Amino acid sequence: MIRLRPLPANLATDFELHQCVEVFYNGVWWKGVVTEVPGRDGDLLYSVCFPASREEFQFKASEIWRQMKCRFMA
């Protein structure tokens, strides 16, 4: 198995409304925004909107990553 990215130091399981995240969907990493968090009604899915395509999908917390920030040093 080839890993395209390193695993994060700690996997986040709680995401906040309007938080910028990344989701691996359809074989591509997508930048998205959390638009709905699970409620107390037993729903365990987060809604994530992809601004680039204006689509919204639901994902488990384990499928979502905090958006990674990269700094390049010369």
PDB file of N, CA, C and O in Angstrom:
ATOM      1  N   MET A   1       0.836  -1.177   0.000  1.00  0.00           N
ATOM      2  CA  MET A   1       0.000   0.000   0.000  1.00  0.00           C
ATOM      3  C   MET A   1       0.882   1.241   0.000  1.00  0.00           C
ATOM      4  O   MET A   1       1.813   1.347   0.798  1.00  0.00           O
ATOM      5  N   ILE A   2       0.594   2.158  -0.878  1.00  0.00           N
ATOM      6  CA  ILE A   2       1.358   3.397  -0.968  1.00  0.00           C
ATOM      7  C   ILE A   2       0.592   4.498  -0.262  1.00  0.00           C
ATOM      8  O   ILE A   2      -0.596   4.701  -0.514  1.00  0.00           O
ATOM      9  N   ARG A   3       1.278   5.214   0.628  1.00  0.00           N
ATOM     10  CA  ARG A   3       0.651   6.340   1.319  1.00  0.00           C
ATOM     11  C   ARG A   3       1.083   7.628   0.631  1.00  0.00           C
ATOM     12  O   ARG A   3       2.273   7.915   0.503  1.00  0.00           O
ATOM     13  N   LEU A   4       0.101   8.388   0.197  1.00  0.00           N
ATOM     14  CA  LEU A   4       0.403   9.647  -0.466  1.00  0.00           C
ATOM     15  C   LEU A   4       0.718  10.755   0.519  1.00  0.00           C
ATOM     16  O   LEU A   4       1.346  11.748   0.152  1.00  0.00           O
ATOM     17  N   ARG A   5       0.298  10.604   1.743  1.00  0.00           N
ATOM     18  CA  ARG A   5       0.549  11.593   2.777  1.00  0.00           C
ATOM     19  C   ARG A   5       0.872  10.856   4.067  1.00  0.00           C
ATOM     20  O   ARG A   5       0.441   9.719   4.263  1.00  0.00           O
ATOM     21  N   PRO A   6       1.621  11.494   4.936  1.00  0.00           N
ATOM     22  CA  PRO A   6       1.858  10.869   6.236  1.00  0.00           C
ATOM     23  C   PRO A   6       0.592  10.931   7.081  1.00  0.00           C
ATOM     24  O   PRO A   6      -0.239  11.822   6.908  1.00  0.00           O
ATOM     25  N   LEU A   7       0.456   9.980   7.990  1.00  0.00           N
ATOM     26  CA  LEU A   7      -0.669  10.036   8.913  1.00  0.00           C
ATOM     27  C   LEU A   7      -0.459  11.194   9.880  1.00  0.00           C
ATOM     28  O   LEU A   7       0.678  11.461  10.270  1.00  0.00           O
ATOM     29  N   PRO A   8      -1.514  11.883  10.274  1.00  0.00           N
ATOM     30  CA  PRO A   8      -1.346  12.976  11.229  1.00  0.00           C
ATOM     31  C   PRO A   8      -0.921  12.428  12.582  1.00  0.00           C
ATOM     32  O   PRO A   8      -1.182  11.269  12.904  1.00  0.00           O
ATOM     33  N   ALA A   9      -0.262  13.276  13.374  1.00  0.00           N
ATOM     34  CA  ALA A   9       0.228  12.846  14.677  1.00  0.00           C
ATOM     35  C   ALA A   9      -0.917  12.351  15.558  1.00  0.00           C
ATOM     36  O   ALA A   9      -0.787  11.333  16.238  1.00  0.00           O
ATOM     37  N   ASN A  10      -2.016  13.059  15.545  1.00  0.00           N
ATOM     38  CA  ASN A  10      -3.188  12.594  16.280  1.00  0.00           C
ATOM     39  C   ASN A  10      -4.403  12.779  15.386  1.00  0.00           C
ATOM     40  O   ASN A  10      -4.648  13.867  14.864  1.00  0.00           O
ATOM     41  N   LEU A  11      -5.142  11.730  15.220  1.00  0.00           N
ATOM     42  CA  LEU A  11      -6.318  11.799  14.363  1.00  0.00           C
ATOM     43  C   LEU A  11      -7.427  12.546  15.086  1.00  0.00           C
ATOM     44  O   LEU A  11      -7.822  12.171  16.191  1.00  0.00           O
ATOM     45  N   ALA A  12      -7.921  13.591  14.466  1.00  0.00           N
ATOM     46  CA  ALA A  12      -9.008  14.360  15.061  1.00  0.00           C
ATOM     47  C   ALA A  12     -10.320  13.620  14.849  1.00  0.00           C
ATOM     48  O   ALA A  12     -10.557  13.044  13.788  1.00  0.00           O
ATOM     49  N   THR A  13     -11.149  13.641  15.844  1.00  0.00           N
ATOM     50  CA  THR A  13     -12.460  13.027  15.701  1.00  0.00           C
ATOM     51  C   THR A  13     -13.576  14.028  15.943  1.00  0.00           C
ATOM     52  O   THR A  13     -14.743  13.713  15.710  1.00  0.00           O
ATOM     53  N   ASP A  14     -13.248  15.216  16.400  1.00  0.00           N
ATOM     54  CA  ASP A  14     -14.249  16.254  16.624  1.00  0.00           C
ATOM     55  C   ASP A  14     -13.944  17.429  15.714  1.00  0.00           C
ATOM     56  O   ASP A  14     -12.861  18.011  15.771  1.00  0.00           O
ATOM     57  N   PHE A  15     -14.890  17.761  14.891  1.00  0.00           N
ATOM     58  CA  PHE A  15     -14.726  18.888  13.981  1.00  0.00           C
ATOM     59  C   PHE A  15     -15.802  19.909  14.287  1.00  0.00           C
ATOM     60  O   PHE A  15     -16.895  19.560  14.732  1.00  0.00           O
ATOM     61  N   GLU A  16     -15.488  21.170  14.047  1.00  0.00           N
ATOM     62  CA  GLU A  16     -16.411  22.252  14.351  1.00  0.00           C
ATOM     63  C   GLU A  16     -17.087  22.754  13.088  1.00  0.00           C
ATOM     64  O   GLU A  16     -16.574  22.585  11.982  1.00  0.00           O
ATOM     65  N   LEU A  17     -18.232  23.366  13.266  1.00  0.00           N
ATOM     66  CA  LEU A  17     -18.961  23.976  12.170  1.00  0.00           C
ATOM     67  C   LEU A  17     -18.086  25.028  11.499  1.00  0.00           C
ATOM     68  O   LEU A  17     -17.456  25.831  12.188  1.00  0.00           O
ATOM     69  N   HIS A  18     -18.035  25.038  10.195  1.00  0.00           N
ATOM     70  CA  HIS A  18     -17.263  25.972   9.361  1.00  0.00           C
ATOM     71  C   HIS A  18     -15.748  25.739   9.419  1.00  0.00           C
ATOM     72  O   HIS A  18     -14.978  26.591   8.975  1.00  0.00           O
ATOM     73  N   GLN A  19     -15.319  24.608   9.955  1.00  0.00           N
ATOM     74  CA  GLN A  19     -13.893  24.292  10.007  1.00  0.00           C
ATOM     75  C   GLN A  19     -13.423  23.830   8.631  1.00  0.00           C
ATOM     76  O   GLN A  19     -14.116  23.066   7.960  1.00  0.00           O
ATOM     77  N   CYS A  20     -12.251  24.292   8.213  1.00  0.00           N
ATOM     78  CA  CYS A  20     -11.657  23.857   6.944  1.00  0.00           C
ATOM     79  C   CYS A  20     -11.043  22.473   7.151  1.00  0.00           C
ATOM     80  O   CYS A  20     -10.277  22.255   8.090  1.00  0.00           O
ATOM     81  N   VAL A  21     -11.388  21.547   6.265  1.00  0.00           N
ATOM     82  CA  VAL A  21     -10.925  20.162   6.374  1.00  0.00           C
ATOM     83  C   VAL A  21     -10.517  19.649   4.997  1.00  0.00           C
ATOM     84  O   VAL A  21     -10.698  20.329   3.987  1.00  0.00           O
ATOM     85  N   GLU A  22      -9.964  18.441   4.974  1.00  0.00           N
ATOM     86  CA  GLU A  22      -9.645  17.753   3.728  1.00  0.00           C
ATOM     87  C   GLU A  22     -10.260  16.361   3.781  1.00  0.00           C
ATOM     88  O   GLU A  22     -10.258  15.703   4.821  1.00  0.00           O
ATOM     89  N   VAL A  23     -10.787  15.926   2.634  1.00  0.00           N
ATOM     90  CA  VAL A  23     -11.436  14.619   2.536  1.00  0.00           C
ATOM     91  C   VAL A  23     -10.933  13.928   1.271  1.00  0.00           C
ATOM     92  O   VAL A  23     -10.875  14.541   0.205  1.00  0.00           O
ATOM     93  N   PHE A  24     -10.567  12.642   1.391  1.00  0.00           N
ATOM     94  CA  PHE A  24     -10.173  11.867   0.218  1.00  0.00           C
ATOM     95  C   PHE A  24     -11.441  11.285  -0.375  1.00  0.00           C
ATOM     96  O   PHE A  24     -12.037  10.370   0.193  1.00  0.00           O
ATOM     97  N   TYR A  25     -11.853  11.818  -1.522  1.00  0.00           N
ATOM     98  CA  TYR A  25     -13.127  11.441  -2.133  1.00  0.00           C
ATOM     99  C   TYR A  25     -12.931  11.272  -3.635  1.00  0.00           C
ATOM    100  O   TYR A  25     -12.354  12.141  -4.288  1.00  0.00           O
ATOM    101  N   ASN A  26     -13.403  10.169  -4.179  1.00  0.00           N
ATOM    102  CA  ASN A  26     -13.264   9.868  -5.615  1.00  0.00           C
ATOM    103  C   ASN A  26     -11.807   9.882  -6.074  1.00  0.00           C
ATOM    104  O   ASN A  26     -11.505  10.321  -7.184  1.00  0.00           O
ATOM    105  N   GLY A  27     -10.912   9.404  -5.224  1.00  0.00           N
ATOM    106  CA  GLY A  27      -9.509   9.290  -5.586  1.00  0.00           C
ATOM    107  C   GLY A  27      -8.717  10.582  -5.577  1.00  0.00           C
ATOM    108  O   GLY A  27      -7.593  10.629  -6.075  1.00  0.00           O
ATOM    109  N   VAL A  28      -9.303  11.641  -5.007  1.00  0.00           N
ATOM    110  CA  VAL A  28      -8.646  12.958  -4.993  1.00  0.00           C
ATOM    111  C   VAL A  28      -8.829  13.588  -3.614  1.00  0.00           C
ATOM    112  O   VAL A  28      -9.863  13.394  -2.974  1.00  0.00           O
ATOM    113  N   TRP A  29      -7.822  14.345  -3.154  1.00  0.00           N
ATOM    114  CA  TRP A  29      -7.967  15.116  -1.919  1.00  0.00           C
ATOM    115  C   TRP A  29      -8.730  16.391  -2.222  1.00  0.00           C
ATOM    116  O   TRP A  29      -8.357  17.152  -3.116  1.00  0.00           O
ATOM    117  N   TRP A  30      -9.806  16.623  -1.470  1.00  0.00           N
ATOM    118  CA  TRP A  30     -10.645  17.801  -1.648  1.00  0.00           C
ATOM    119  C   TRP A  30     -10.567  18.680  -0.408  1.00  0.00           C
ATOM    120  O   TRP A  30     -10.616  18.183   0.717  1.00  0.00           O
ATOM    121  N   LYS A  31     -10.447  19.985  -0.616  1.00  0.00           N
ATOM    122  CA  LYS A  31     -10.571  20.932   0.486  1.00  0.00           C
ATOM    123  C   LYS A  31     -12.051  21.215   0.661  1.00  0.00           C
ATOM    124  O   LYS A  31     -12.766  21.474  -0.307  1.00  0.00           O
ATOM    125  N   GLY A  32     -12.498  21.164   1.895  1.00  0.00           N
ATOM    126  CA  GLY A  32     -13.907  21.390   2.154  1.00  0.00           C
ATOM    127  C   GLY A  32     -14.129  22.144   3.446  1.00  0.00           C
ATOM    128  O   GLY A  32     -13.188  22.484   4.163  1.00  0.00           O
ATOM    129  N   VAL A  33     -15.398  22.398   3.726  1.00  0.00           N
ATOM    130  CA  VAL A  33     -15.805  23.120   4.923  1.00  0.00           C
ATOM    131  C   VAL A  33     -16.913  22.313   5.595  1.00  0.00           C
ATOM    132  O   VAL A  33     -17.859  21.878   4.939  1.00  0.00           O
ATOM    133  N   VAL A  34     -16.789  22.118   6.901  1.00  0.00           N
ATOM    134  CA  VAL A  34     -17.820  21.400   7.648  1.00  0.00           C
ATOM    135  C   VAL A  34     -19.065  22.282   7.719  1.00  0.00           C
ATOM    136  O   VAL A  34     -19.009  23.409   8.213  1.00  0.00           O
ATOM    137  N   THR A  35     -20.187  21.762   7.225  1.00  0.00           N
ATOM    138  CA  THR A  35     -21.426  22.536   7.201  1.00  0.00           C
ATOM    139  C   THR A  35     -22.461  22.021   8.190  1.00  0.00           C
ATOM    140  O   THR A  35     -23.448  22.701   8.471  1.00  0.00           O
ATOM    141  N   GLU A  36     -22.238  20.816   8.720  1.00  0.00           N
ATOM    142  CA  GLU A  36     -23.155  20.272   9.720  1.00  0.00           C
ATOM    143  C   GLU A  36     -22.408  19.254  10.564  1.00  0.00           C
ATOM    144  O   GLU A  36     -21.702  18.394  10.037  1.00  0.00           O
ATOM    145  N   VAL A  37     -22.566  19.357  11.877  1.00  0.00           N
ATOM    146  CA  VAL A  37     -21.916  18.421  12.791  1.00  0.00           C
ATOM    147  C   VAL A  37     -22.966  17.455  13.338  1.00  0.00           C
ATOM    148  O   VAL A  37     -24.149  17.792  13.400  1.00  0.00           O
ATOM    149  N   PRO A  38     -22.532  16.246  13.737  1.00  0.00           N
ATOM    150  CA  PRO A  38     -23.499  15.276  14.254  1.00  0.00           C
ATOM    151  C   PRO A  38     -24.222  15.825  15.479  1.00  0.00           C
ATOM    152  O   PRO A  38     -23.619  16.460  16.343  1.00  0.00           O
ATOM    153  N   GLY A  39     -25.501  15.570  15.532  1.00  0.00           N
ATOM    154  CA  GLY A  39     -26.294  16.000  16.677  1.00  0.00           C
ATOM    155  C   GLY A  39     -26.437  14.886  17.686  1.00  0.00           C
ATOM    156  O   GLY A  39     -25.770  13.855  17.600  1.00  0.00           O
ATOM    157  N   ARG A  40     -27.292  15.104  18.618  1.00  0.00           N
ATOM    158  CA  ARG A  40     -27.525  14.102  19.663  1.00  0.00           C
ATOM    159  C   ARG A  40     -28.543  13.060  19.230  1.00  0.00           C
ATOM    160  O   ARG A  40     -28.914  12.185  20.012  1.00  0.00           O
ATOM    161  N   ASP A  41     -28.989  13.153  17.998  1.00  0.00           N
ATOM    162  CA  ASP A  41     -30.007  12.229  17.501  1.00  0.00           C
ATOM    163  C   ASP A  41     -29.428  10.895  17.036  1.00  0.00           C
ATOM    164  O   ASP A  41     -30.142  10.069  16.466  1.00  0.00           O
ATOM    165  N   GLY A  42     -28.132  10.684  17.279  1.00  0.00           N
ATOM    166  CA  GLY A  42     -27.505   9.422  16.902  1.00  0.00           C
ATOM    167  C   GLY A  42     -26.832   9.439  15.545  1.00  0.00           C
ATOM    168  O   GLY A  42     -26.164   8.473  15.174  1.00  0.00           O
ATOM    169  N   ASP A  43     -26.996  10.528  14.794  1.00  0.00           N
ATOM    170  CA  ASP A  43     -26.345  10.644  13.486  1.00  0.00           C
ATOM    171  C   ASP A  43     -24.857  10.867  13.702  1.00  0.00           C
ATOM    172  O   ASP A  43     -24.474  11.781  14.433  1.00  0.00           O
ATOM    173  N   LEU A  44     -24.018  10.060  13.090  1.00  0.00           N
ATOM    174  CA  LEU A  44     -22.574  10.149  13.289  1.00  0.00           C
ATOM    175  C   LEU A  44     -21.854  10.737  12.090  1.00  0.00           C
ATOM    176  O   LEU A  44     -20.628  10.648  12.010  1.00  0.00           O
ATOM    177  N   LEU A  45     -22.576  11.330  11.164  1.00  0.00           N
ATOM    178  CA  LEU A  45     -21.966  11.843   9.943  1.00  0.00           C
ATOM    179  C   LEU A  45     -21.850  13.366   9.961  1.00  0.00           C
ATOM    180  O   LEU A  45     -22.738  14.080  10.427  1.00  0.00           O
ATOM    181  N   TYR A  46     -20.717  13.832   9.433  1.00  0.00           N
ATOM    182  CA  TYR A  46     -20.494  15.263   9.244  1.00  0.00           C
ATOM    183  C   TYR A  46     -20.838  15.609   7.802  1.00  0.00           C
ATOM    184  O   TYR A  46     -20.534  14.840   6.890  1.00  0.00           O
ATOM    185  N   SER A  47     -21.460  16.740   7.591  1.00  0.00           N
ATOM    186  CA  SER A  47     -21.686  17.230   6.229  1.00  0.00           C
ATOM    187  C   SER A  47     -20.529  18.143   5.869  1.00  0.00           C
ATOM    188  O   SER A  47     -20.170  19.038   6.634  1.00  0.00           O
ATOM    189  N   VAL A  48     -19.946  17.910   4.693  1.00  0.00           N
ATOM    190  CA  VAL A  48     -18.815  18.704   4.216  1.00  0.00           C
ATOM    191  C   VAL A  48     -19.155  19.236   2.833  1.00  0.00           C
ATOM    192  O   VAL A  48     -19.577  18.487   1.953  1.00  0.00           O
ATOM    193  N   CYS A  49     -18.968  20.532   2.653  1.00  0.00           N
ATOM    194  CA  CYS A  49     -19.209  21.181   1.366  1.00  0.00           C
ATOM    195  C   CYS A  49     -17.867  21.393   0.671  1.00  0.00           C
ATOM    196  O   CYS A  49     -16.897  21.825   1.294  1.00  0.00           O
ATOM    197  N   PHE A  50     -17.820  21.087  -0.615  1.00  0.00           N
ATOM    198  CA  PHE A  50     -16.635  21.338  -1.424  1.00  0.00           C
ATOM    199  C   PHE A  50     -16.893  22.600  -2.241  1.00  0.00           C
ATOM    200  O   PHE A  50     -17.607  22.539  -3.242  1.00  0.00           O
ATOM    201  N   PRO A  51     -16.334  23.735  -1.845  1.00  0.00           N
ATOM    202  CA  PRO A  51     -16.600  24.987  -2.563  1.00  0.00           C
ATOM    203  C   PRO A  51     -16.227  24.934  -4.040  1.00  0.00           C
ATOM    204  O   PRO A  51     -16.882  25.579  -4.859  1.00  0.00           O
ATOM    205  N   ALA A  52     -15.189  24.180  -4.396  1.00  0.00           N
ATOM    206  CA  ALA A  52     -14.746  24.131  -5.794  1.00  0.00           C
ATOM    207  C   ALA A  52     -15.825  23.563  -6.712  1.00  0.00           C
ATOM    208  O   ALA A  52     -15.951  23.986  -7.862  1.00  0.00           O
ATOM    209  N   SER A  53     -16.601  22.607  -6.208  1.00  0.00           N
ATOM    210  CA  SER A  53     -17.633  21.983  -7.043  1.00  0.00           C
ATOM    211  C   SER A  53     -19.051  22.322  -6.577  1.00  0.00           C
ATOM    212  O   SER A  53     -20.031  21.948  -7.222  1.00  0.00           O
ATOM    213  N   ARG A  54     -19.150  23.029  -5.457  1.00  0.00           N
ATOM    214  CA  ARG A  54     -20.448  23.400  -4.866  1.00  0.00           C
ATOM    215  C   ARG A  54     -21.307  22.183  -4.543  1.00  0.00           C
ATOM    216  O   ARG A  54     -22.530  22.215  -4.678  1.00  0.00           O
ATOM    217  N   GLU A  55     -20.646  21.110  -4.114  1.00  0.00           N
ATOM    218  CA  GLU A  55     -21.350  19.890  -3.730  1.00  0.00           C
ATOM    219  C   GLU A  55     -21.192  19.680  -2.229  1.00  0.00           C
ATOM    220  O   GLU A  55     -20.233  20.155  -1.621  1.00  0.00           O
ATOM    221  N   GLU A  56     -22.135  18.968  -1.648  1.00  0.00           N
ATOM    222  CA  GLU A  56     -22.082  18.660  -0.225  1.00  0.00           C
ATOM    223  C   GLU A  56     -22.323  17.164  -0.035  1.00  0.00           C
ATOM    224  O   GLU A  56     -23.248  16.594  -0.613  1.00  0.00           O
ATOM    225  N   PHE A  57     -21.473  16.535   0.788  1.00  0.00           N
ATOM    226  CA  PHE A  57     -21.580  15.108   1.056  1.00  0.00           C
ATOM    227  C   PHE A  57     -21.422  14.867   2.548  1.00  0.00           C
ATOM    228  O   PHE A  57     -20.990  15.752   3.287  1.00  0.00           O
ATOM    229  N   GLN A  58     -21.773  13.669   2.986  1.00  0.00           N
ATOM    230  CA  GLN A  58     -21.633  13.295   4.386  1.00  0.00           C
ATOM    231  C   GLN A  58     -20.510  12.280   4.538  1.00  0.00           C
ATOM    232  O   GLN A  58     -20.350  11.374   3.721  1.00  0.00           O
ATOM    233  N   PHE A  59     -19.725  12.457   5.624  1.00  0.00           N
ATOM    234  CA  PHE A  59     -18.583  11.595   5.891  1.00  0.00           C
ATOM    235  C   PHE A  59     -18.504  11.274   7.372  1.00  0.00           C
ATOM    236  O   PHE A  59     -18.956  12.047   8.216  1.00  0.00           O
ATOM    237  N   LYS A  60     -17.914  10.107   7.677  1.00  0.00           N
ATOM    238  CA  LYS A  60     -17.595   9.756   9.058  1.00  0.00           C
ATOM    239  C   LYS A  60     -16.387  10.583   9.484  1.00  0.00           C
ATOM    240  O   LYS A  60     -15.606  11.027   8.643  1.00  0.00           O
ATOM    241  N   ALA A  61     -16.235  10.788  10.783  1.00  0.00           N
ATOM    242  CA  ALA A  61     -15.098  11.553  11.298  1.00  0.00           C
ATOM    243  C   ALA A  61     -13.771  10.921  10.875  1.00  0.00           C
ATOM    244  O   ALA A  61     -12.792  11.631  10.647  1.00  0.00           O
ATOM    245  N   SER A  62     -13.734   9.598  10.770  1.00  0.00           N
ATOM    246  CA  SER A  62     -12.497   8.904  10.401  1.00  0.00           C
ATOM    247  C   SER A  62     -12.086   9.163   8.951  1.00  0.00           C
ATOM    248  O   SER A  62     -10.952   8.870   8.571  1.00  0.00           O
ATOM    249  N   GLU A  63     -12.992   9.709   8.140  1.00  0.00           N
ATOM    250  CA  GLU A  63     -12.695   9.999   6.732  1.00  0.00           C
ATOM    251  C   GLU A  63     -12.275  11.453   6.508  1.00  0.00           C
ATOM    252  O   GLU A  63     -11.970  11.854   5.385  1.00  0.00           O
ATOM    253  N   ILE A  64     -12.264  12.229   7.580  1.00  0.00           N
ATOM    254  CA  ILE A  64     -11.983  13.664   7.475  1.00  0.00           C
ATOM    255  C   ILE A  64     -10.670  13.970   8.180  1.00  0.00           C
ATOM    256  O   ILE A  64     -10.383  13.423   9.245  1.00  0.00           O
ATOM    257  N   TRP A  65      -9.876  14.848   7.578  1.00  0.00           N
ATOM    258  CA  TRP A  65      -8.623  15.305   8.179  1.00  0.00           C
ATOM    259  C   TRP A  65      -8.692  16.802   8.378  1.00  0.00           C
ATOM    260  O   TRP A  65      -9.329  17.521   7.608  1.00  0.00           O
ATOM    261  N   ARG A  66      -8.030  17.259   9.420  1.00  0.00           N
ATOM    262  CA  ARG A  66      -7.867  18.708   9.565  1.00  0.00           C
ATOM    263  C   ARG A  66      -7.035  19.182   8.386  1.00  0.00           C
ATOM    264  O   ARG A  66      -6.139  18.477   7.921  1.00  0.00           O
ATOM    265  N   GLN A  67      -7.335  20.370   7.912  1.00  0.00           N
ATOM    266  CA  GLN A  67      -6.603  20.878   6.755  1.00  0.00           C
ATOM    267  C   GLN A  67      -5.140  21.068   7.131  1.00  0.00           C
ATOM    268  O   GLN A  67      -4.821  21.701   8.137  1.00  0.00           O
ATOM    269  N   MET A  68      -4.260  20.511   6.312  1.00  0.00           N
ATOM    270  CA  MET A  68      -2.828  20.589   6.588  1.00  0.00           C
ATOM    271  C   MET A  68      -2.258  21.882   6.038  1.00  0.00           C
ATOM    272  O   MET A  68      -2.571  22.293   4.921  1.00  0.00           O
ATOM    273  N   LYS A  69      -1.423  22.510   6.833  1.00  0.00           N
ATOM    274  CA  LYS A  69      -0.735  23.726   6.415  1.00  0.00           C
ATOM    275  C   LYS A  69       0.723  23.354   6.168  1.00  0.00           C
ATOM    276  O   LYS A  69       1.364  22.741   7.022  1.00  0.00           O
ATOM    277  N   CYS A  70       1.238  23.716   5.025  1.00  0.00           N
ATOM    278  CA  CYS A  70       2.627  23.407   4.699  1.00  0.00           C
ATOM    279  C   CYS A  70       3.422  24.699   4.596  1.00  0.00           C
ATOM    280  O   CYS A  70       2.963  25.688   4.026  1.00  0.00           O
ATOM    281  N   ARG A  71       4.613  24.667   5.156  1.00  0.00           N
ATOM    282  CA  ARG A  71       5.515  25.804   5.008  1.00  0.00           C
ATOM    283  C   ARG A  71       6.792  25.288   4.368  1.00  0.00           C
ATOM    284  O   ARG A  71       7.375  24.303   4.821  1.00  0.00           O
ATOM    285  N   PHE A  72       7.212  25.950   3.330  1.00  0.00           N
ATOM    286  CA  PHE A  72       8.433  25.559   2.645  1.00  0.00           C
ATOM    287  C   PHE A  72       9.548  26.503   3.057  1.00  0.00           C
ATOM    288  O   PHE A  72       9.381  27.723   3.057  1.00  0.00           O
ATOM    289  N   MET A  73      10.675  25.931   3.405  1.00  0.00           N
ATOM    290  CA  MET A  73      11.815  26.747   3.831  1.00  0.00           C
ATOM    291  C   MET A  73      12.931  26.580   2.814  1.00  0.00           C
ATOM    292  O   MET A  73      13.249  25.466   2.399  1.00  0.00           O
ATOM    293  N   ALA A  74      13.510  27.676   2.427  1.00  0.00           N
ATOM    294  CA  ALA A  74      14.592  27.627   1.443  1.00  0.00           C
ATOM    295  C   ALA A  74      15.939  27.700   2.109  1.00  0.00           C
ATOM    296  O   ALA A  74      16.966  27.672   1.430  1.00  0.00           O
TER     297      ALA A  74
END
